């Protein structure tokens, strides 16, 4: 062979080898999910420089408002709720950032040419909360800027799988990221969709969502983290499983963060990005799926047979596992649940009638301690009232006198027509059987008249017979509710509590109001408050009797979804004392012979809820099937070596 032919042959061999090595570059699988500077063994508060090279900061006028992740050289994945419009004017994407302030030698920025929200994004439920941004020009990959892999459509994430969430959001309730605002990281375990639905209310969590957090709280994403990535490591690659979407407050017990489930959107993402498509990898959990054993009222049972996999990106109202077909069926609970076995009350049923001295705040069937389920049981809150207009639930209320119900004035117009309203007492479910309920007409509605929040008193057409299931609550007339005291809220809202829309109850605790402290205000940790809960009570137990401290007024759904306030501030009932006395007369009194319990037995101080610093935890990366790209690379290397050997 002459030298010219040999040289030509060598060039052809090298070209063939390079083609073999780069044939997957179009799908990004050869570059995605690699973080050469990330040696994640122990987690800390501040992410080391370059640990998460796909993390981006979305900014307008130089101010950070949401996160995102780089998925190829010219596209970013983020949350749809970050954008009110699809006009990219003034929007910049900042890559390679370590801190929002000071010097960032590895940073680059790009403007945005397209904002593409998912067509089925629902701002009310936050379903399909996912969005794509096209950069004005491609970025060059480096140790500080590189794309993340995305979870493929057949990925499975079991409860307990460790994930990492990153962002520049708040580090605690109302605690902004301190200067120089370094990128933060936190490790949180996946929470199964069945459990997450029980936490948030059956139907709130769809197949298009994935949850992560600790049952005890203390670790979570927060304000400013929206749109950022939730990633999981498998076989040396980082795979994005979720996009930060919403949650109740930040790091609250039993309210894990909720994320858009990336694996549901492989088809949609590829339909928007025609060339140089992102790298999708299958994540496979090992072991047993503990979420299958989770059950709560209204949650459909786990299918006993294995149906055909029908993973889609359509909106669902009933959670299912990624590998099963959605079955929108419900389990009907018994009409009268048994009294809990851990009750601390006497087993003798107490029946009160109007002929006996009437006391307030007694709930014979309530055995609540701090913690517990979101679904109320029959008789738990016997003063709860459903205020109905033309037969439909509008607001909550409470029985506060033998013939009067207290509610929120915002539920009524300035000139309410009493004949349009009815009050249902003794009710547990908005739909289905309620054997202990009583429906009464309303004869008069009186609204308070202050410059701020207002309340309403509804006069009933008759006095209901008081039973275990219908009792009045005591009203706060200037009591002291100490910080850390466990309190509860309860109510009904459409779409919660399963098909029967069972009353939901929410635990919280009294916190310091800070700068907004006043004798007329009380503040609590965040809890799930929706429009249908307006008029219901915030109630705290003292001396064996329940006192209503607040008449609830629900915020808008957008404020709740965006986690705008880690502390909730309410006007105390006691600030309406003169109005209540004038309208009701003498207020009911609690039982005088009630045994006073030790407050520590019912008030587990929630200091961990206020601490959202990322404590050091060992990170035990989940193992899964080897990525198929490694096999291809190995074969390619063998081919190249063989080819070069022939050339020598």
C-alpha positions as CSV (number, residue, x, y, z in Angstrom):
1,X,0.0,0.0,0.0
2,X,1.5,3.4,-1.0
3,X,1.8,6.3,1.4
4,X,-1.0,8.2,-0.2
5,X,-3.4,5.3,0.1
6,X,-2.3,4.6,3.7
7,X,-2.8,8.2,4.7
8,X,-6.3,8.3,3.1
9,X,-7.2,5.0,4.8
10,X,-6.1,6.4,8.2
11,X,-8.2,9.5,7.7
12,X,-11.2,7.4,6.8
13,X,-10.7,5.2,9.9
14,X,-10.5,8.3,12.2
15,X,-13.6,9.8,10.5
16,X,-15.5,6.6,11.0
17,X,-14.5,6.4,14.6
18,X,-15.5,9.9,15.3
19,X,-18.9,9.3,13.6
20,X,-19.4,6.3,15.9
21,X,-18.6,8.3,19.0
22,X,-20.8,11.2,18.0
23,X,-23.9,9.6,16.5
24,X,-25.9,10.3,19.7
25,X,-25.1,13.9,20.0
26,X,-28.4,14.9,18.5
27,X,-30.2,13.5,21.5
28,X,-27.9,15.1,24.1
29,X,-27.5,11.7,25.8
30,X,-23.7,11.9,25.5
31,X,-23.5,15.2,27.5
32,X,-26.6,15.6,29.7
33,X,-26.7,15.0,33.4
34,X,-22.9,15.3,33.9
35,X,-21.7,17.6,36.6
36,X,-17.9,17.2,36.8
37,X,-17.6,19.5,39.8
38,X,-20.4,17.8,41.7
39,X,-19.2,15.1,44.2
40,X,-22.4,15.1,46.1
41,X,-21.8,12.9,49.2
42,X,-22.8,15.2,52.0
43,X,-25.3,18.0,51.5
44,X,-24.8,21.5,52.8
45,X,-26.6,24.9,52.8
46,X,-24.7,26.4,49.9
47,X,-24.2,24.5,46.7
48,X,-20.5,24.4,45.7
49,X,-19.6,26.3,42.5
50,X,-20.5,24.3,39.4
51,X,-22.4,21.6,41.3
52,X,-25.6,22.1,39.3
53,X,-24.4,23.4,35.9
54,X,-28.0,23.2,34.4
55,X,-29.5,25.6,36.9
56,X,-30.5,29.0,35.5
57,X,-31.9,32.2,37.0
58,X,-34.8,33.9,35.2
59,X,-34.6,37.6,35.6
60,X,-36.4,40.8,34.6
61,X,-34.7,44.2,35.1
62,X,-31.9,42.4,36.9
63,X,-34.2,40.8,39.5
64,X,-34.5,37.0,40.0
65,X,-38.1,35.7,40.0
66,X,-37.9,32.0,39.0
67,X,-35.5,29.2,38.3
68,X,-35.2,26.8,35.4
69,X,-32.9,24.1,33.9
70,X,-30.9,24.0,30.7
71,X,-32.0,20.9,28.7
72,X,-29.9,21.5,25.5
73,X,-27.8,24.3,24.1
74,X,-30.7,26.6,23.3
75,X,-33.7,25.5,25.5
76,X,-34.7,25.9,29.1
77,X,-37.3,24.0,31.1
78,X,-39.3,25.9,33.8
79,X,-42.8,26.4,35.3
80,X,-45.7,27.8,33.4
81,X,-46.9,29.8,36.4
82,X,-43.8,31.9,36.3
83,X,-45.3,33.8,33.3
84,X,-48.5,35.8,33.1
85,X,-48.0,36.3,29.3
86,X,-46.1,34.7,26.5
87,X,-44.2,37.8,25.6
88,X,-40.5,37.5,26.3
89,X,-39.7,41.2,26.3
90,X,-37.2,42.1,29.1
91,X,-36.7,38.4,30.1
92,X,-33.1,37.1,30.5
93,X,-31.8,33.7,31.3
94,X,-28.7,33.7,33.4
95,X,-26.5,30.5,33.3
96,X,-23.4,29.5,35.2
97,X,-24.4,31.6,38.2
98,X,-23.3,30.9,41.7
99,X,-24.6,34.0,43.4
100,X,-27.2,36.6,42.5
101,X,-24.9,39.3,43.8
102,X,-21.2,39.9,43.3
103,X,-18.8,38.4,40.8
104,X,-19.8,35.4,38.6
105,X,-16.8,34.7,36.3
106,X,-18.4,31.7,34.7
107,X,-21.8,33.3,34.0
108,X,-23.4,34.0,30.6
109,X,-26.8,35.4,29.8
110,X,-29.2,35.1,26.9
111,X,-32.4,36.8,26.0
112,X,-35.5,34.7,25.2
113,X,-37.2,34.5,21.8
114,X,-40.1,32.1,22.7
115,X,-42.1,31.3,25.8
116,X,-44.1,28.1,25.2
117,X,-46.5,27.2,28.0
118,X,-48.0,23.7,28.0
119,X,-51.4,24.1,26.2
120,X,-53.2,22.3,29.1
121,X,-51.7,24.4,31.9
122,X,-54.4,25.1,34.5
123,X,-53.6,28.1,36.7
124,X,-56.3,27.1,39.2
125,X,-55.1,23.6,39.9
126,X,-51.5,24.1,38.7
127,X,-51.9,21.0,36.5
128,X,-49.4,20.8,33.6
129,X,-47.3,23.5,35.2
130,X,-44.5,23.3,32.7
131,X,-43.0,25.7,30.1
132,X,-40.2,25.9,27.6
133,X,-38.0,28.9,26.8
134,X,-36.0,29.2,23.6
135,X,-32.7,31.2,24.0
136,X,-31.7,33.9,21.5
137,X,-28.6,31.9,20.7
138,X,-26.9,28.6,21.8
139,X,-24.6,28.5,24.8
140,X,-21.3,26.7,24.9
141,X,-21.1,23.9,27.3
142,X,-18.4,23.9,30.1
143,X,-17.9,22.6,33.6
144,X,-20.3,25.4,34.8
145,X,-22.9,25.3,32.0
146,X,-24.3,22.0,30.7
147,X,-27.7,20.3,30.3
148,X,-29.5,18.0,32.6
149,X,-31.0,14.7,31.4
150,X,-34.8,14.4,31.6
151,X,-36.8,11.5,33.0
152,X,-38.2,9.4,30.1
153,X,-41.9,8.6,30.0
154,X,-41.4,5.0,31.4
155,X,-39.6,6.3,34.5
156,X,-40.8,5.1,37.9
157,X,-40.1,7.0,41.2
158,X,-41.0,5.1,44.4
159,X,-41.6,6.8,47.7
160,X,-38.3,7.5,49.6
161,X,-36.1,7.9,46.5
162,X,-33.7,10.7,47.3
163,X,-33.9,13.8,45.2
164,X,-32.2,17.2,45.2
165,X,-33.8,20.6,44.6
166,X,-31.8,23.8,43.9
167,X,-32.6,27.4,43.7
168,X,-32.2,31.0,45.0
169,X,-35.5,31.1,46.8
170,X,-36.2,31.9,50.5
171,X,-34.5,29.7,53.1
172,X,-37.3,29.9,55.6
173,X,-40.7,31.3,56.2
174,X,-40.3,34.9,55.2
175,X,-36.5,34.6,55.4
176,X,-34.9,35.8,52.1
177,X,-31.6,34.4,50.9
178,X,-28.8,36.4,52.6
179,X,-26.2,38.2,50.7
180,X,-24.4,37.3,48.4
181,X,-27.4,35.0,47.7
182,X,-25.6,31.9,46.8
183,X,-27.3,29.0,45.0
184,X,-28.9,26.7,47.6
185,X,-29.5,22.9,47.6
186,X,-31.7,20.6,49.6
187,X,-32.2,16.9,49.7
188,X,-35.8,15.6,50.0
189,X,-37.3,12.1,49.5
190,X,-40.0,11.4,46.9
191,X,-43.5,11.2,48.4
192,X,-45.9,8.8,46.5
193,X,-48.9,10.4,44.8
194,X,-51.3,8.4,46.9
195,X,-49.8,9.7,50.1
196,X,-49.5,13.2,48.6
197,X,-53.2,13.2,47.7
198,X,-54.1,12.2,51.2
199,X,-52.0,15.1,52.4
200,X,-53.5,17.8,50.1
201,X,-56.9,16.4,49.6
202,X,-57.9,13.6,47.2
203,X,-57.9,14.9,43.6
204,X,-55.5,17.8,44.3
205,X,-52.5,15.8,43.1
206,X,-52.7,14.5,39.5
207,X,-50.6,12.0,37.5
208,X,-48.8,15.1,36.1
209,X,-47.3,15.9,39.5
210,X,-44.7,14.4,41.7
211,X,-44.2,15.2,45.4
212,X,-41.1,15.4,47.6
213,X,-40.5,16.3,51.2
214,X,-40.3,15.1,54.8
215,X,-43.4,14.2,56.8
216,X,-41.9,16.2,59.7
217,X,-41.3,19.2,57.5
218,X,-38.2,21.4,57.7
219,X,-36.9,20.8,54.2
220,X,-38.5,22.1,51.0
221,X,-38.4,24.5,48.1
222,X,-39.8,27.9,48.8
223,X,-40.7,31.3,47.2
224,X,-38.3,32.1,44.4
225,X,-37.5,28.4,43.6
226,X,-40.5,28.0,41.2
227,X,-39.5,26.5,37.8
228,X,-36.2,25.1,39.2
229,X,-35.2,21.4,38.9
230,X,-35.8,18.5,41.1
231,X,-33.1,15.9,40.1
232,X,-32.2,12.3,41.0
233,X,-28.9,10.6,40.3
234,X,-28.8,7.2,38.6
235,X,-25.7,5.4,37.2
236,X,-23.6,8.5,37.4
237,X,-26.1,10.8,35.6
238,X,-28.4,13.4,37.0
239,X,-32.0,13.1,35.8
240,X,-34.6,15.8,36.2
241,X,-37.8,14.3,37.7
242,X,-39.7,17.4,38.6
243,X,-40.1,21.2,38.1
244,X,-40.8,23.2,41.2
245,X,-44.5,24.1,41.1
246,X,-46.5,24.7,44.3
247,X,-47.0,23.9,48.0
248,X,-48.7,25.0,51.1
249,X,-46.2,27.4,52.8
250,X,-42.7,26.1,52.9
251,X,-41.5,23.0,54.7
252,X,-44.7,22.5,56.7
253,X,-45.3,19.0,58.2
254,X,-47.4,16.7,56.0
255,X,-47.3,19.2,53.1
256,X,-44.5,18.1,50.7
257,X,-43.5,20.3,47.8
258,X,-45.3,19.5,44.6
259,X,-43.5,19.4,41.2
260,X,-44.5,19.0,37.6
261,X,-43.7,15.4,36.7
262,X,-41.2,15.7,33.8
263,X,-41.6,12.1,32.6
264,X,-45.2,12.9,31.6
265,X,-44.0,15.4,29.0
266,X,-41.5,13.6,26.8
267,X,-43.7,13.6,23.8
268,X,-44.7,17.3,24.2
269,X,-41.1,18.5,24.7
270,X,-39.9,16.6,21.7
271,X,-42.8,18.0,19.6
272,X,-41.6,21.6,20.5
273,X,-37.8,20.9,20.0
274,X,-37.4,19.5,16.6
275,X,-33.6,19.3,16.5
276,X,-30.9,18.6,19.0
277,X,-33.5,17.1,21.3
278,X,-33.0,16.8,25.0
279,X,-31.6,13.6,26.4
280,X,-34.3,11.5,28.0
281,X,-33.3,8.6,30.3
282,X,-35.4,6.0,32.1
283,X,-35.2,6.1,35.9
284,X,-36.2,2.8,37.5
285,X,-36.8,2.5,41.2
286,X,-35.8,-0.7,43.0
287,X,-37.5,-2.5,45.9
288,X,-41.1,-2.2,46.9
289,X,-43.5,0.6,46.2
290,X,-44.7,1.5,49.7
291,X,-47.2,4.0,48.3
292,X,-49.4,1.2,47.2
293,X,-50.3,0.5,50.9
294,X,-51.5,4.1,51.5
295,X,-55.2,4.6,52.0
296,X,-57.5,7.4,53.1
297,X,-61.1,8.4,52.7
298,X,-62.0,9.0,49.1
299,X,-58.8,7.6,47.6
300,X,-59.5,4.8,45.1
301,X,-58.1,1.4,45.9
302,X,-55.0,0.1,44.1
303,X,-56.1,-1.9,41.1
304,X,-55.7,-5.7,41.7
305,X,-54.8,-6.4,38.1
306,X,-52.1,-4.9,35.9
307,X,-53.8,-2.9,33.2
308,X,-52.2,-1.6,30.0
309,X,-49.9,1.3,30.6
310,X,-51.6,4.5,29.5
311,X,-49.2,7.3,30.6
312,X,-50.5,10.6,29.1
313,X,-50.2,14.3,29.7
314,X,-53.9,14.8,30.1
315,X,-55.5,16.2,33.2
316,X,-56.7,13.7,35.7
317,X,-58.7,14.2,38.9
318,X,-57.7,10.9,40.6
319,X,-54.1,10.0,41.3
320,X,-52.6,6.8,39.8
321,X,-49.2,5.3,39.6
322,X,-47.2,6.0,36.4
323,X,-47.6,2.4,35.3
324,X,-51.3,2.0,35.8
325,X,-54.5,3.2,34.1
326,X,-56.5,5.9,35.8
327,X,-59.6,4.5,37.5
328,X,-61.7,7.4,38.7
329,X,-63.6,5.4,41.3
330,X,-64.0,6.2,45.0
331,X,-64.3,4.1,48.1
332,X,-67.5,4.9,50.1
333,X,-66.7,5.2,53.8
334,X,-69.1,4.0,56.4
335,X,-71.8,6.5,57.3
336,X,-70.8,6.5,60.9
337,X,-67.1,5.8,61.5
338,X,-66.2,4.1,64.7
339,X,-64.9,6.2,67.6
340,X,-61.1,6.1,67.5
341,X,-59.5,3.6,69.8
342,X,-57.1,6.2,71.2
343,X,-59.8,8.6,72.4
344,X,-59.1,10.3,75.7
345,X,-62.8,11.0,76.4
346,X,-65.3,8.9,78.3
347,X,-66.9,6.1,76.3
348,X,-70.3,7.1,77.6
349,X,-72.1,9.1,74.9
350,X,-73.2,12.6,76.1
351,X,-76.6,13.8,74.9
352,X,-77.4,17.5,75.7
353,X,-80.7,19.1,75.1
354,X,-81.9,22.7,75.4
355,X,-83.5,21.9,78.7
356,X,-80.1,21.4,80.3
357,X,-77.6,24.2,81.0
358,X,-75.9,25.0,77.6
359,X,-72.2,25.2,77.5
360,X,-69.9,25.8,74.6
361,X,-66.8,24.2,73.1
362,X,-67.6,20.6,73.9
363,X,-67.0,17.9,71.2
364,X,-67.6,14.5,72.7
365,X,-66.4,12.7,69.6
366,X,-63.3,14.7,69.0
367,X,-60.1,13.0,70.1
368,X,-57.6,15.2,68.2
369,X,-54.1,15.4,69.3
370,X,-51.4,17.3,67.3
371,X,-51.1,15.6,64.0
372,X,-53.5,13.3,62.3
373,X,-55.4,13.0,59.0
374,X,-56.7,15.8,56.8
375,X,-60.2,14.2,56.6
376,X,-62.5,15.0,59.5
377,X,-64.6,12.2,61.1
378,X,-68.3,12.4,62.0
379,X,-68.8,14.6,65.0
380,X,-65.2,15.9,65.2
381,X,-66.3,19.5,64.9
382,X,-70.0,19.6,65.9
383,X,-70.3,23.4,65.5
384,X,-69.4,23.4,61.8
385,X,-72.1,24.7,59.5
386,X,-72.4,24.6,55.7
387,X,-73.9,27.9,54.4
388,X,-75.8,27.2,51.3
389,X,-77.4,29.4,48.6
390,X,-79.9,27.7,46.4
391,X,-78.8,24.3,47.6
392,X,-75.0,24.8,46.9
393,X,-72.3,25.2,49.5
394,X,-70.8,28.7,49.5
395,X,-69.1,29.2,52.8
396,X,-68.5,27.7,56.2
397,X,-69.7,28.9,59.5
398,X,-70.0,28.0,63.2
399,X,-72.9,27.6,65.6
400,X,-72.2,30.2,68.3
401,X,-75.6,30.4,70.0
402,X,-78.7,28.2,70.1
403,X,-80.2,30.1,67.1
404,X,-77.2,31.8,65.5
405,X,-74.3,31.0,63.2
406,X,-71.1,33.1,62.7
407,X,-69.5,33.5,59.3
408,X,-67.5,35.8,57.1
409,X,-69.1,38.9,55.7
410,X,-67.4,38.5,52.4
411,X,-69.7,35.5,51.7
412,X,-72.6,37.9,51.3
413,X,-73.4,41.0,49.4
414,X,-73.9,44.4,51.1
415,X,-77.6,43.7,51.2
416,X,-77.9,39.9,51.7
417,X,-81.3,38.3,51.2
418,X,-81.8,35.9,54.1
419,X,-84.5,33.8,52.3
420,X,-81.9,32.7,49.7
421,X,-79.8,31.0,52.4
422,X,-80.0,27.8,54.4
423,X,-77.7,26.4,57.1
424,X,-76.8,22.7,57.4
425,X,-75.6,21.5,60.8
426,X,-74.2,18.1,61.8
427,X,-72.8,17.6,58.3
428,X,-69.6,15.7,57.4
429,X,-69.9,15.3,53.6
430,X,-71.2,17.7,51.0
431,X,-72.2,14.7,48.9
432,X,-73.5,11.4,50.2
433,X,-75.3,10.3,53.4
434,X,-75.2,12.5,56.5
435,X,-77.6,10.9,59.0
436,X,-77.0,13.4,61.8
437,X,-77.5,16.6,59.8
438,X,-80.2,19.3,60.3
439,X,-81.1,21.9,57.7
440,X,-82.6,25.2,58.9
441,X,-83.7,28.4,57.1
442,X,-82.1,31.8,57.7
443,X,-84.4,34.6,58.9
444,X,-81.9,37.4,59.2
445,X,-78.3,38.2,58.3
446,X,-76.4,41.0,60.2
447,X,-73.1,42.2,59.0
448,X,-70.5,44.0,61.1
449,X,-69.3,47.4,59.9
450,X,-65.6,48.0,60.4
451,X,-62.9,49.4,58.1
452,X,-61.2,46.1,57.6
453,X,-62.3,42.5,57.9
454,X,-66.0,42.0,58.7
455,X,-68.1,39.1,60.1
456,X,-71.7,38.1,59.8
457,X,-74.4,36.6,62.1
458,X,-77.1,34.4,60.6
459,X,-80.3,34.1,62.7
460,X,-81.8,30.6,62.3
461,X,-85.5,29.9,61.9
462,X,-85.4,27.4,64.8
463,X,-83.1,26.1,67.5
464,X,-81.5,22.7,66.6
465,X,-81.5,19.9,69.1
466,X,-78.0,19.7,70.6
467,X,-76.4,16.2,70.2
468,X,-72.9,14.8,69.9
469,X,-73.0,16.0,66.3
470,X,-74.4,19.5,66.9
471,X,-72.9,21.8,69.5
472,X,-71.9,25.5,69.8
473,X,-68.3,26.6,70.0
474,X,-67.0,29.2,72.5
475,X,-65.9,32.6,71.2
476,X,-62.7,34.2,72.0
477,X,-63.4,37.2,74.3
478,X,-59.8,38.3,74.8
479,X,-58.0,35.0,75.7
480,X,-54.3,34.5,75.4
481,X,-53.2,32.1,72.7
482,X,-49.5,31.4,73.3
483,X,-47.0,30.9,70.6
484,X,-46.7,27.2,69.7
485,X,-50.3,26.4,70.7
486,X,-51.8,23.8,68.4
487,X,-54.9,25.0,66.6
488,X,-57.2,23.6,63.9
489,X,-59.2,24.9,60.9
490,X,-61.9,23.0,59.1
491,X,-64.1,23.4,56.1
492,X,-65.3,22.3,52.7
493,X,-64.1,23.3,49.3
494,X,-65.1,21.9,45.9
495,X,-62.7,19.2,44.7
496,X,-61.4,18.3,48.1
497,X,-62.2,15.3,50.2
498,X,-62.8,12.9,47.4
499,X,-66.1,12.3,45.5
500,X,-68.1,12.8,48.6
501,X,-66.2,16.0,49.5
502,X,-65.7,15.1,53.1
503,X,-64.9,18.0,55.5
504,X,-61.2,18.6,55.7
505,X,-59.3,19.7,58.9
506,X,-55.9,21.4,59.0
507,X,-53.5,21.6,61.9
508,X,-51.4,24.7,62.5
509,X,-49.9,26.5,65.4
510,X,-49.8,30.1,66.7
511,X,-46.7,32.0,65.7
512,X,-45.3,35.5,66.4
513,X,-46.8,38.1,64.0
514,X,-43.6,40.1,64.0
515,X,-44.1,43.7,62.8
516,X,-47.8,43.2,62.3
517,X,-48.4,42.2,65.9
518,X,-51.5,43.8,67.6
519,X,-54.1,42.9,70.1
520,X,-56.5,42.4,67.1
521,X,-54.4,40.0,65.2
522,X,-53.3,36.4,65.5
523,X,-50.8,34.6,63.3
524,X,-50.3,31.0,62.4
525,X,-48.2,28.7,60.3
526,X,-49.5,28.2,56.8
527,X,-52.2,25.7,56.1
528,X,-54.4,24.8,53.2
529,X,-57.1,27.5,53.0
530,X,-59.5,27.7,50.0
531,X,-62.5,29.8,49.0
532,X,-65.1,27.3,50.3
533,X,-63.4,27.5,53.8
534,X,-64.3,31.2,54.2
535,X,-66.5,31.7,57.2
536,X,-65.2,28.7,59.0
537,X,-63.2,28.7,62.3
538,X,-59.7,28.7,63.5
539,X,-60.2,26.9,66.8
540,X,-57.9,26.3,69.7
541,X,-58.5,24.1,72.8
542,X,-57.9,25.6,76.2
543,X,-59.0,24.2,79.5
544,X,-60.8,21.3,77.9
545,X,-63.0,23.6,75.7
546,X,-62.7,24.7,72.1
547,X,-62.6,28.4,71.4
548,X,-62.9,30.1,68.0
549,X,-60.1,32.6,67.6
550,X,-60.7,33.6,64.0
551,X,-63.4,33.7,61.3
552,X,-61.4,32.5,58.3
553,X,-61.2,34.5,55.1
554,X,-59.7,32.5,52.2
555,X,-57.0,34.2,50.0
556,X,-57.2,33.9,46.2
557,X,-56.1,30.6,44.8
558,X,-53.1,32.2,43.0
559,X,-51.8,33.5,46.3
560,X,-52.0,30.1,47.9
561,X,-50.4,28.3,45.0
562,X,-47.5,30.7,44.8
563,X,-46.6,30.4,48.4
564,X,-46.7,34.2,48.8
565,X,-46.9,34.3,52.6
566,X,-45.2,31.7,54.9
567,X,-47.2,33.2,57.9
568,X,-51.0,33.7,57.9
569,X,-52.4,36.8,59.7
570,X,-56.0,36.9,60.8
571,X,-58.3,39.4,62.7
572,X,-59.3,38.0,66.0
573,X,-62.9,37.3,66.9
574,X,-62.4,39.3,70.1
575,X,-62.0,42.5,68.0
576,X,-65.7,42.2,67.2
577,X,-66.7,41.8,70.8
578,X,-69.1,44.8,70.9
579,X,-70.8,43.7,67.7
580,X,-71.2,40.1,68.9
581,X,-72.6,41.2,72.3
582,X,-75.1,43.6,70.7
583,X,-76.2,41.0,68.1
584,X,-76.1,37.8,70.2
585,X,-76.6,39.1,73.7
586,X,-74.7,37.2,76.4
587,X,-72.1,34.8,74.9
588,X,-72.1,31.1,75.8
589,X,-69.6,30.0,78.5
590,X,-67.5,26.9,78.6
591,X,-68.1,24.1,81.1
592,X,-66.8,25.1,84.5
593,X,-65.9,21.6,85.7
594,X,-63.8,20.7,82.7
595,X,-60.5,19.1,83.6
596,X,-57.6,21.2,82.5
597,X,-55.1,19.2,80.5
598,X,-51.4,19.8,80.3
599,X,-51.0,22.0,77.1
600,X,-47.8,20.1,76.3
601,X,-49.9,17.0,75.7
602,X,-51.7,18.6,72.8
603,X,-49.2,21.2,71.6
604,X,-46.0,19.8,70.2
605,X,-44.0,22.9,69.6
606,X,-43.4,23.2,65.9
607,X,-39.9,24.7,66.0
608,X,-38.8,22.4,63.3
609,X,-41.4,24.0,61.0
610,X,-39.7,27.3,61.3
611,X,-36.2,25.9,60.6
612,X,-35.7,25.3,56.9
613,X,-31.9,25.4,56.9
614,X,-30.5,22.4,54.9
615,X,-28.9,20.2,57.5
616,X,-26.1,17.9,56.5
617,X,-27.4,14.5,55.5
618,X,-25.8,11.5,53.9
619,X,-26.9,11.1,50.3
620,X,-27.5,7.5,49.4
621,X,-27.9,7.7,45.6
622,X,-30.5,5.5,44.1
623,X,-29.2,2.7,41.9
624,X,-31.0,1.8,38.7
625,X,-30.4,0.1,35.4
626,X,-27.2,1.3,33.6
627,X,-27.9,3.9,31.0
628,X,-27.9,2.4,27.6
629,X,-25.7,5.2,26.3
630,X,-22.7,3.6,28.2
631,X,-23.1,0.4,26.2
632,X,-23.1,2.4,23.0
633,X,-20.0,4.3,24.0
634,X,-18.2,1.0,25.0
635,X,-19.0,-0.5,21.6
636,X,-17.9,2.6,19.8
637,X,-14.5,2.6,21.6
638,X,-14.0,-1.0,20.7
639,X,-14.8,-0.2,17.1
640,X,-12.5,2.8,17.1
641,X,-9.6,0.8,18.6
642,X,-10.1,-2.0,16.1
643,X,-10.1,0.5,13.2
644,X,-7.0,2.3,14.4
645,X,-5.2,-1.1,14.8
646,X,-5.9,-1.8,11.2
647,X,-4.5,1.6,10.2
648,X,-1.1,0.9,11.9
